[in-house]
């Protein structure tokens, strides 16, 4: 299953262009849409907005996020978006 890989940086400045890239890449994919967050290092709450937008756009709102760094998981919890955690697969621990 193909995945859309998030870049190392996902901030307010990069999110709009990345949103367009992600939607174009994922629209041809069957559900669930898969996002690879393993390379994500520098991010802010814009990452949550992007994930929510992708989830809304995905067929039957099926979105899987793989390799989510712990800090992203913590941010999801801090914003009360725990329902996203059901679709987020954690990064492997060393």
VOGU-3710 file (C-alpha; in Angstrom, 3 decimals, decimal comma):
1> xxxxxxxxxx> 0,000/0,000/0,000  1,449/3,346/-1,052  1,798/6,066/1,543  2,211/9,806/1,364  5,386/10,665/3,277  5,387/13,833/5,322  8,573/15,895/5,025  10,881/16,671/7,947  9,249/20,105/8,374  5,514/20,736/8,629
11> xxxxxxxxxx> 4,756/24,214/9,924  2,316/27,023/9,274  4,528/28,187/6,406  4,773/24,804/4,644  1,324/23,346/5,401  -0,717/24,961/2,567  1,521/23,647/-0,209  1,853/20,281/1,498  -1,923/20,026/1,793  -2,282/20,296/-1,967
21> xxxxxxxxxx> 0,485/17,735/-2,563  -1,028/15,278/-0,098  -4,543/15,560/-1,497  -3,315/15,081/-5,062  -1,194/12,089/-4,092  -3,841/10,416/-1,950  -6,937/10,985/-4,078  -5,941/8,177/-6,402  -5,446/5,766/-3,475  -8,102/3,412/-2,133
31> xxxxxxxxxx> -9,175/3,739/1,497  -7,658/3,853/3,951  -5,356/6,647/2,955  -1,920/6,146/4,493  0,356/8,948/5,682  3,926/8,167/6,738  5,001/10,548/9,509  8,293/8,833/10,356  10,405/11,619/8,833  8,554/14,406/10,638
41> xxxxxxxxxx> 10,881/16,324/12,983  10,044/20,039/12,934  6,289/20,578/13,241  3,619/22,621/14,966  -0,152/22,491/15,322  -0,441/22,900/11,547  0,346/19,202/11,378  -2,898/18,505/13,225  -4,848/20,719/10,846  -3,377/18,832/7,899
51> xxxxxxxxxx> -4,215/15,425/9,384  -7,767/16,551/10,141  -8,180/17,870/6,598  -6,884/14,635/5,111  -9,153/12,599/7,368  -12,177/14,644/6,257  -11,231/14,211/2,595  -10,481/10,482/2,828  -13,144/8,010/1,700  -15,308/7,208/4,739
61> xxxxxxxxxx> -12,832/9,321/6,740  -10,378/6,414/6,750  -6,870/7,699/7,381  -3,915/5,822/8,817  -0,840/7,634/10,041  2,249/5,477/10,340  5,475/6,171/12,177  4,091/9,077/14,191  6,730/10,508/16,517  5,788/10,594/20,201
71> xxxxxxxxxx> 5,703/14,383/20,200  2,992/14,301/17,510  1,011/11,817/19,570  1,399/14,126/22,587  0,213/17,115/20,523  -2,855/15,165/19,394  -3,699/14,395/23,018  -3,053/17,987/24,156  -5,535/19,338/21,609  -8,194/16,807/22,577
81> xxxxxxxxxx> -8,053/15,023/19,236  -7,708/11,582/20,742  -10,006/10,154/18,084  -7,078/10,591/15,695  -4,990/8,281/17,872  -7,129/5,363/16,741  -5,698/5,847/13,276  -2,141/6,692/14,286  0,485/3,966/14,446  3,395/4,831/16,734
91> xxxx> 7,014/4,896/15,725  8,940/1,823/16,752  10,848/2,375/19,990  14,636/1,739/19,920
//
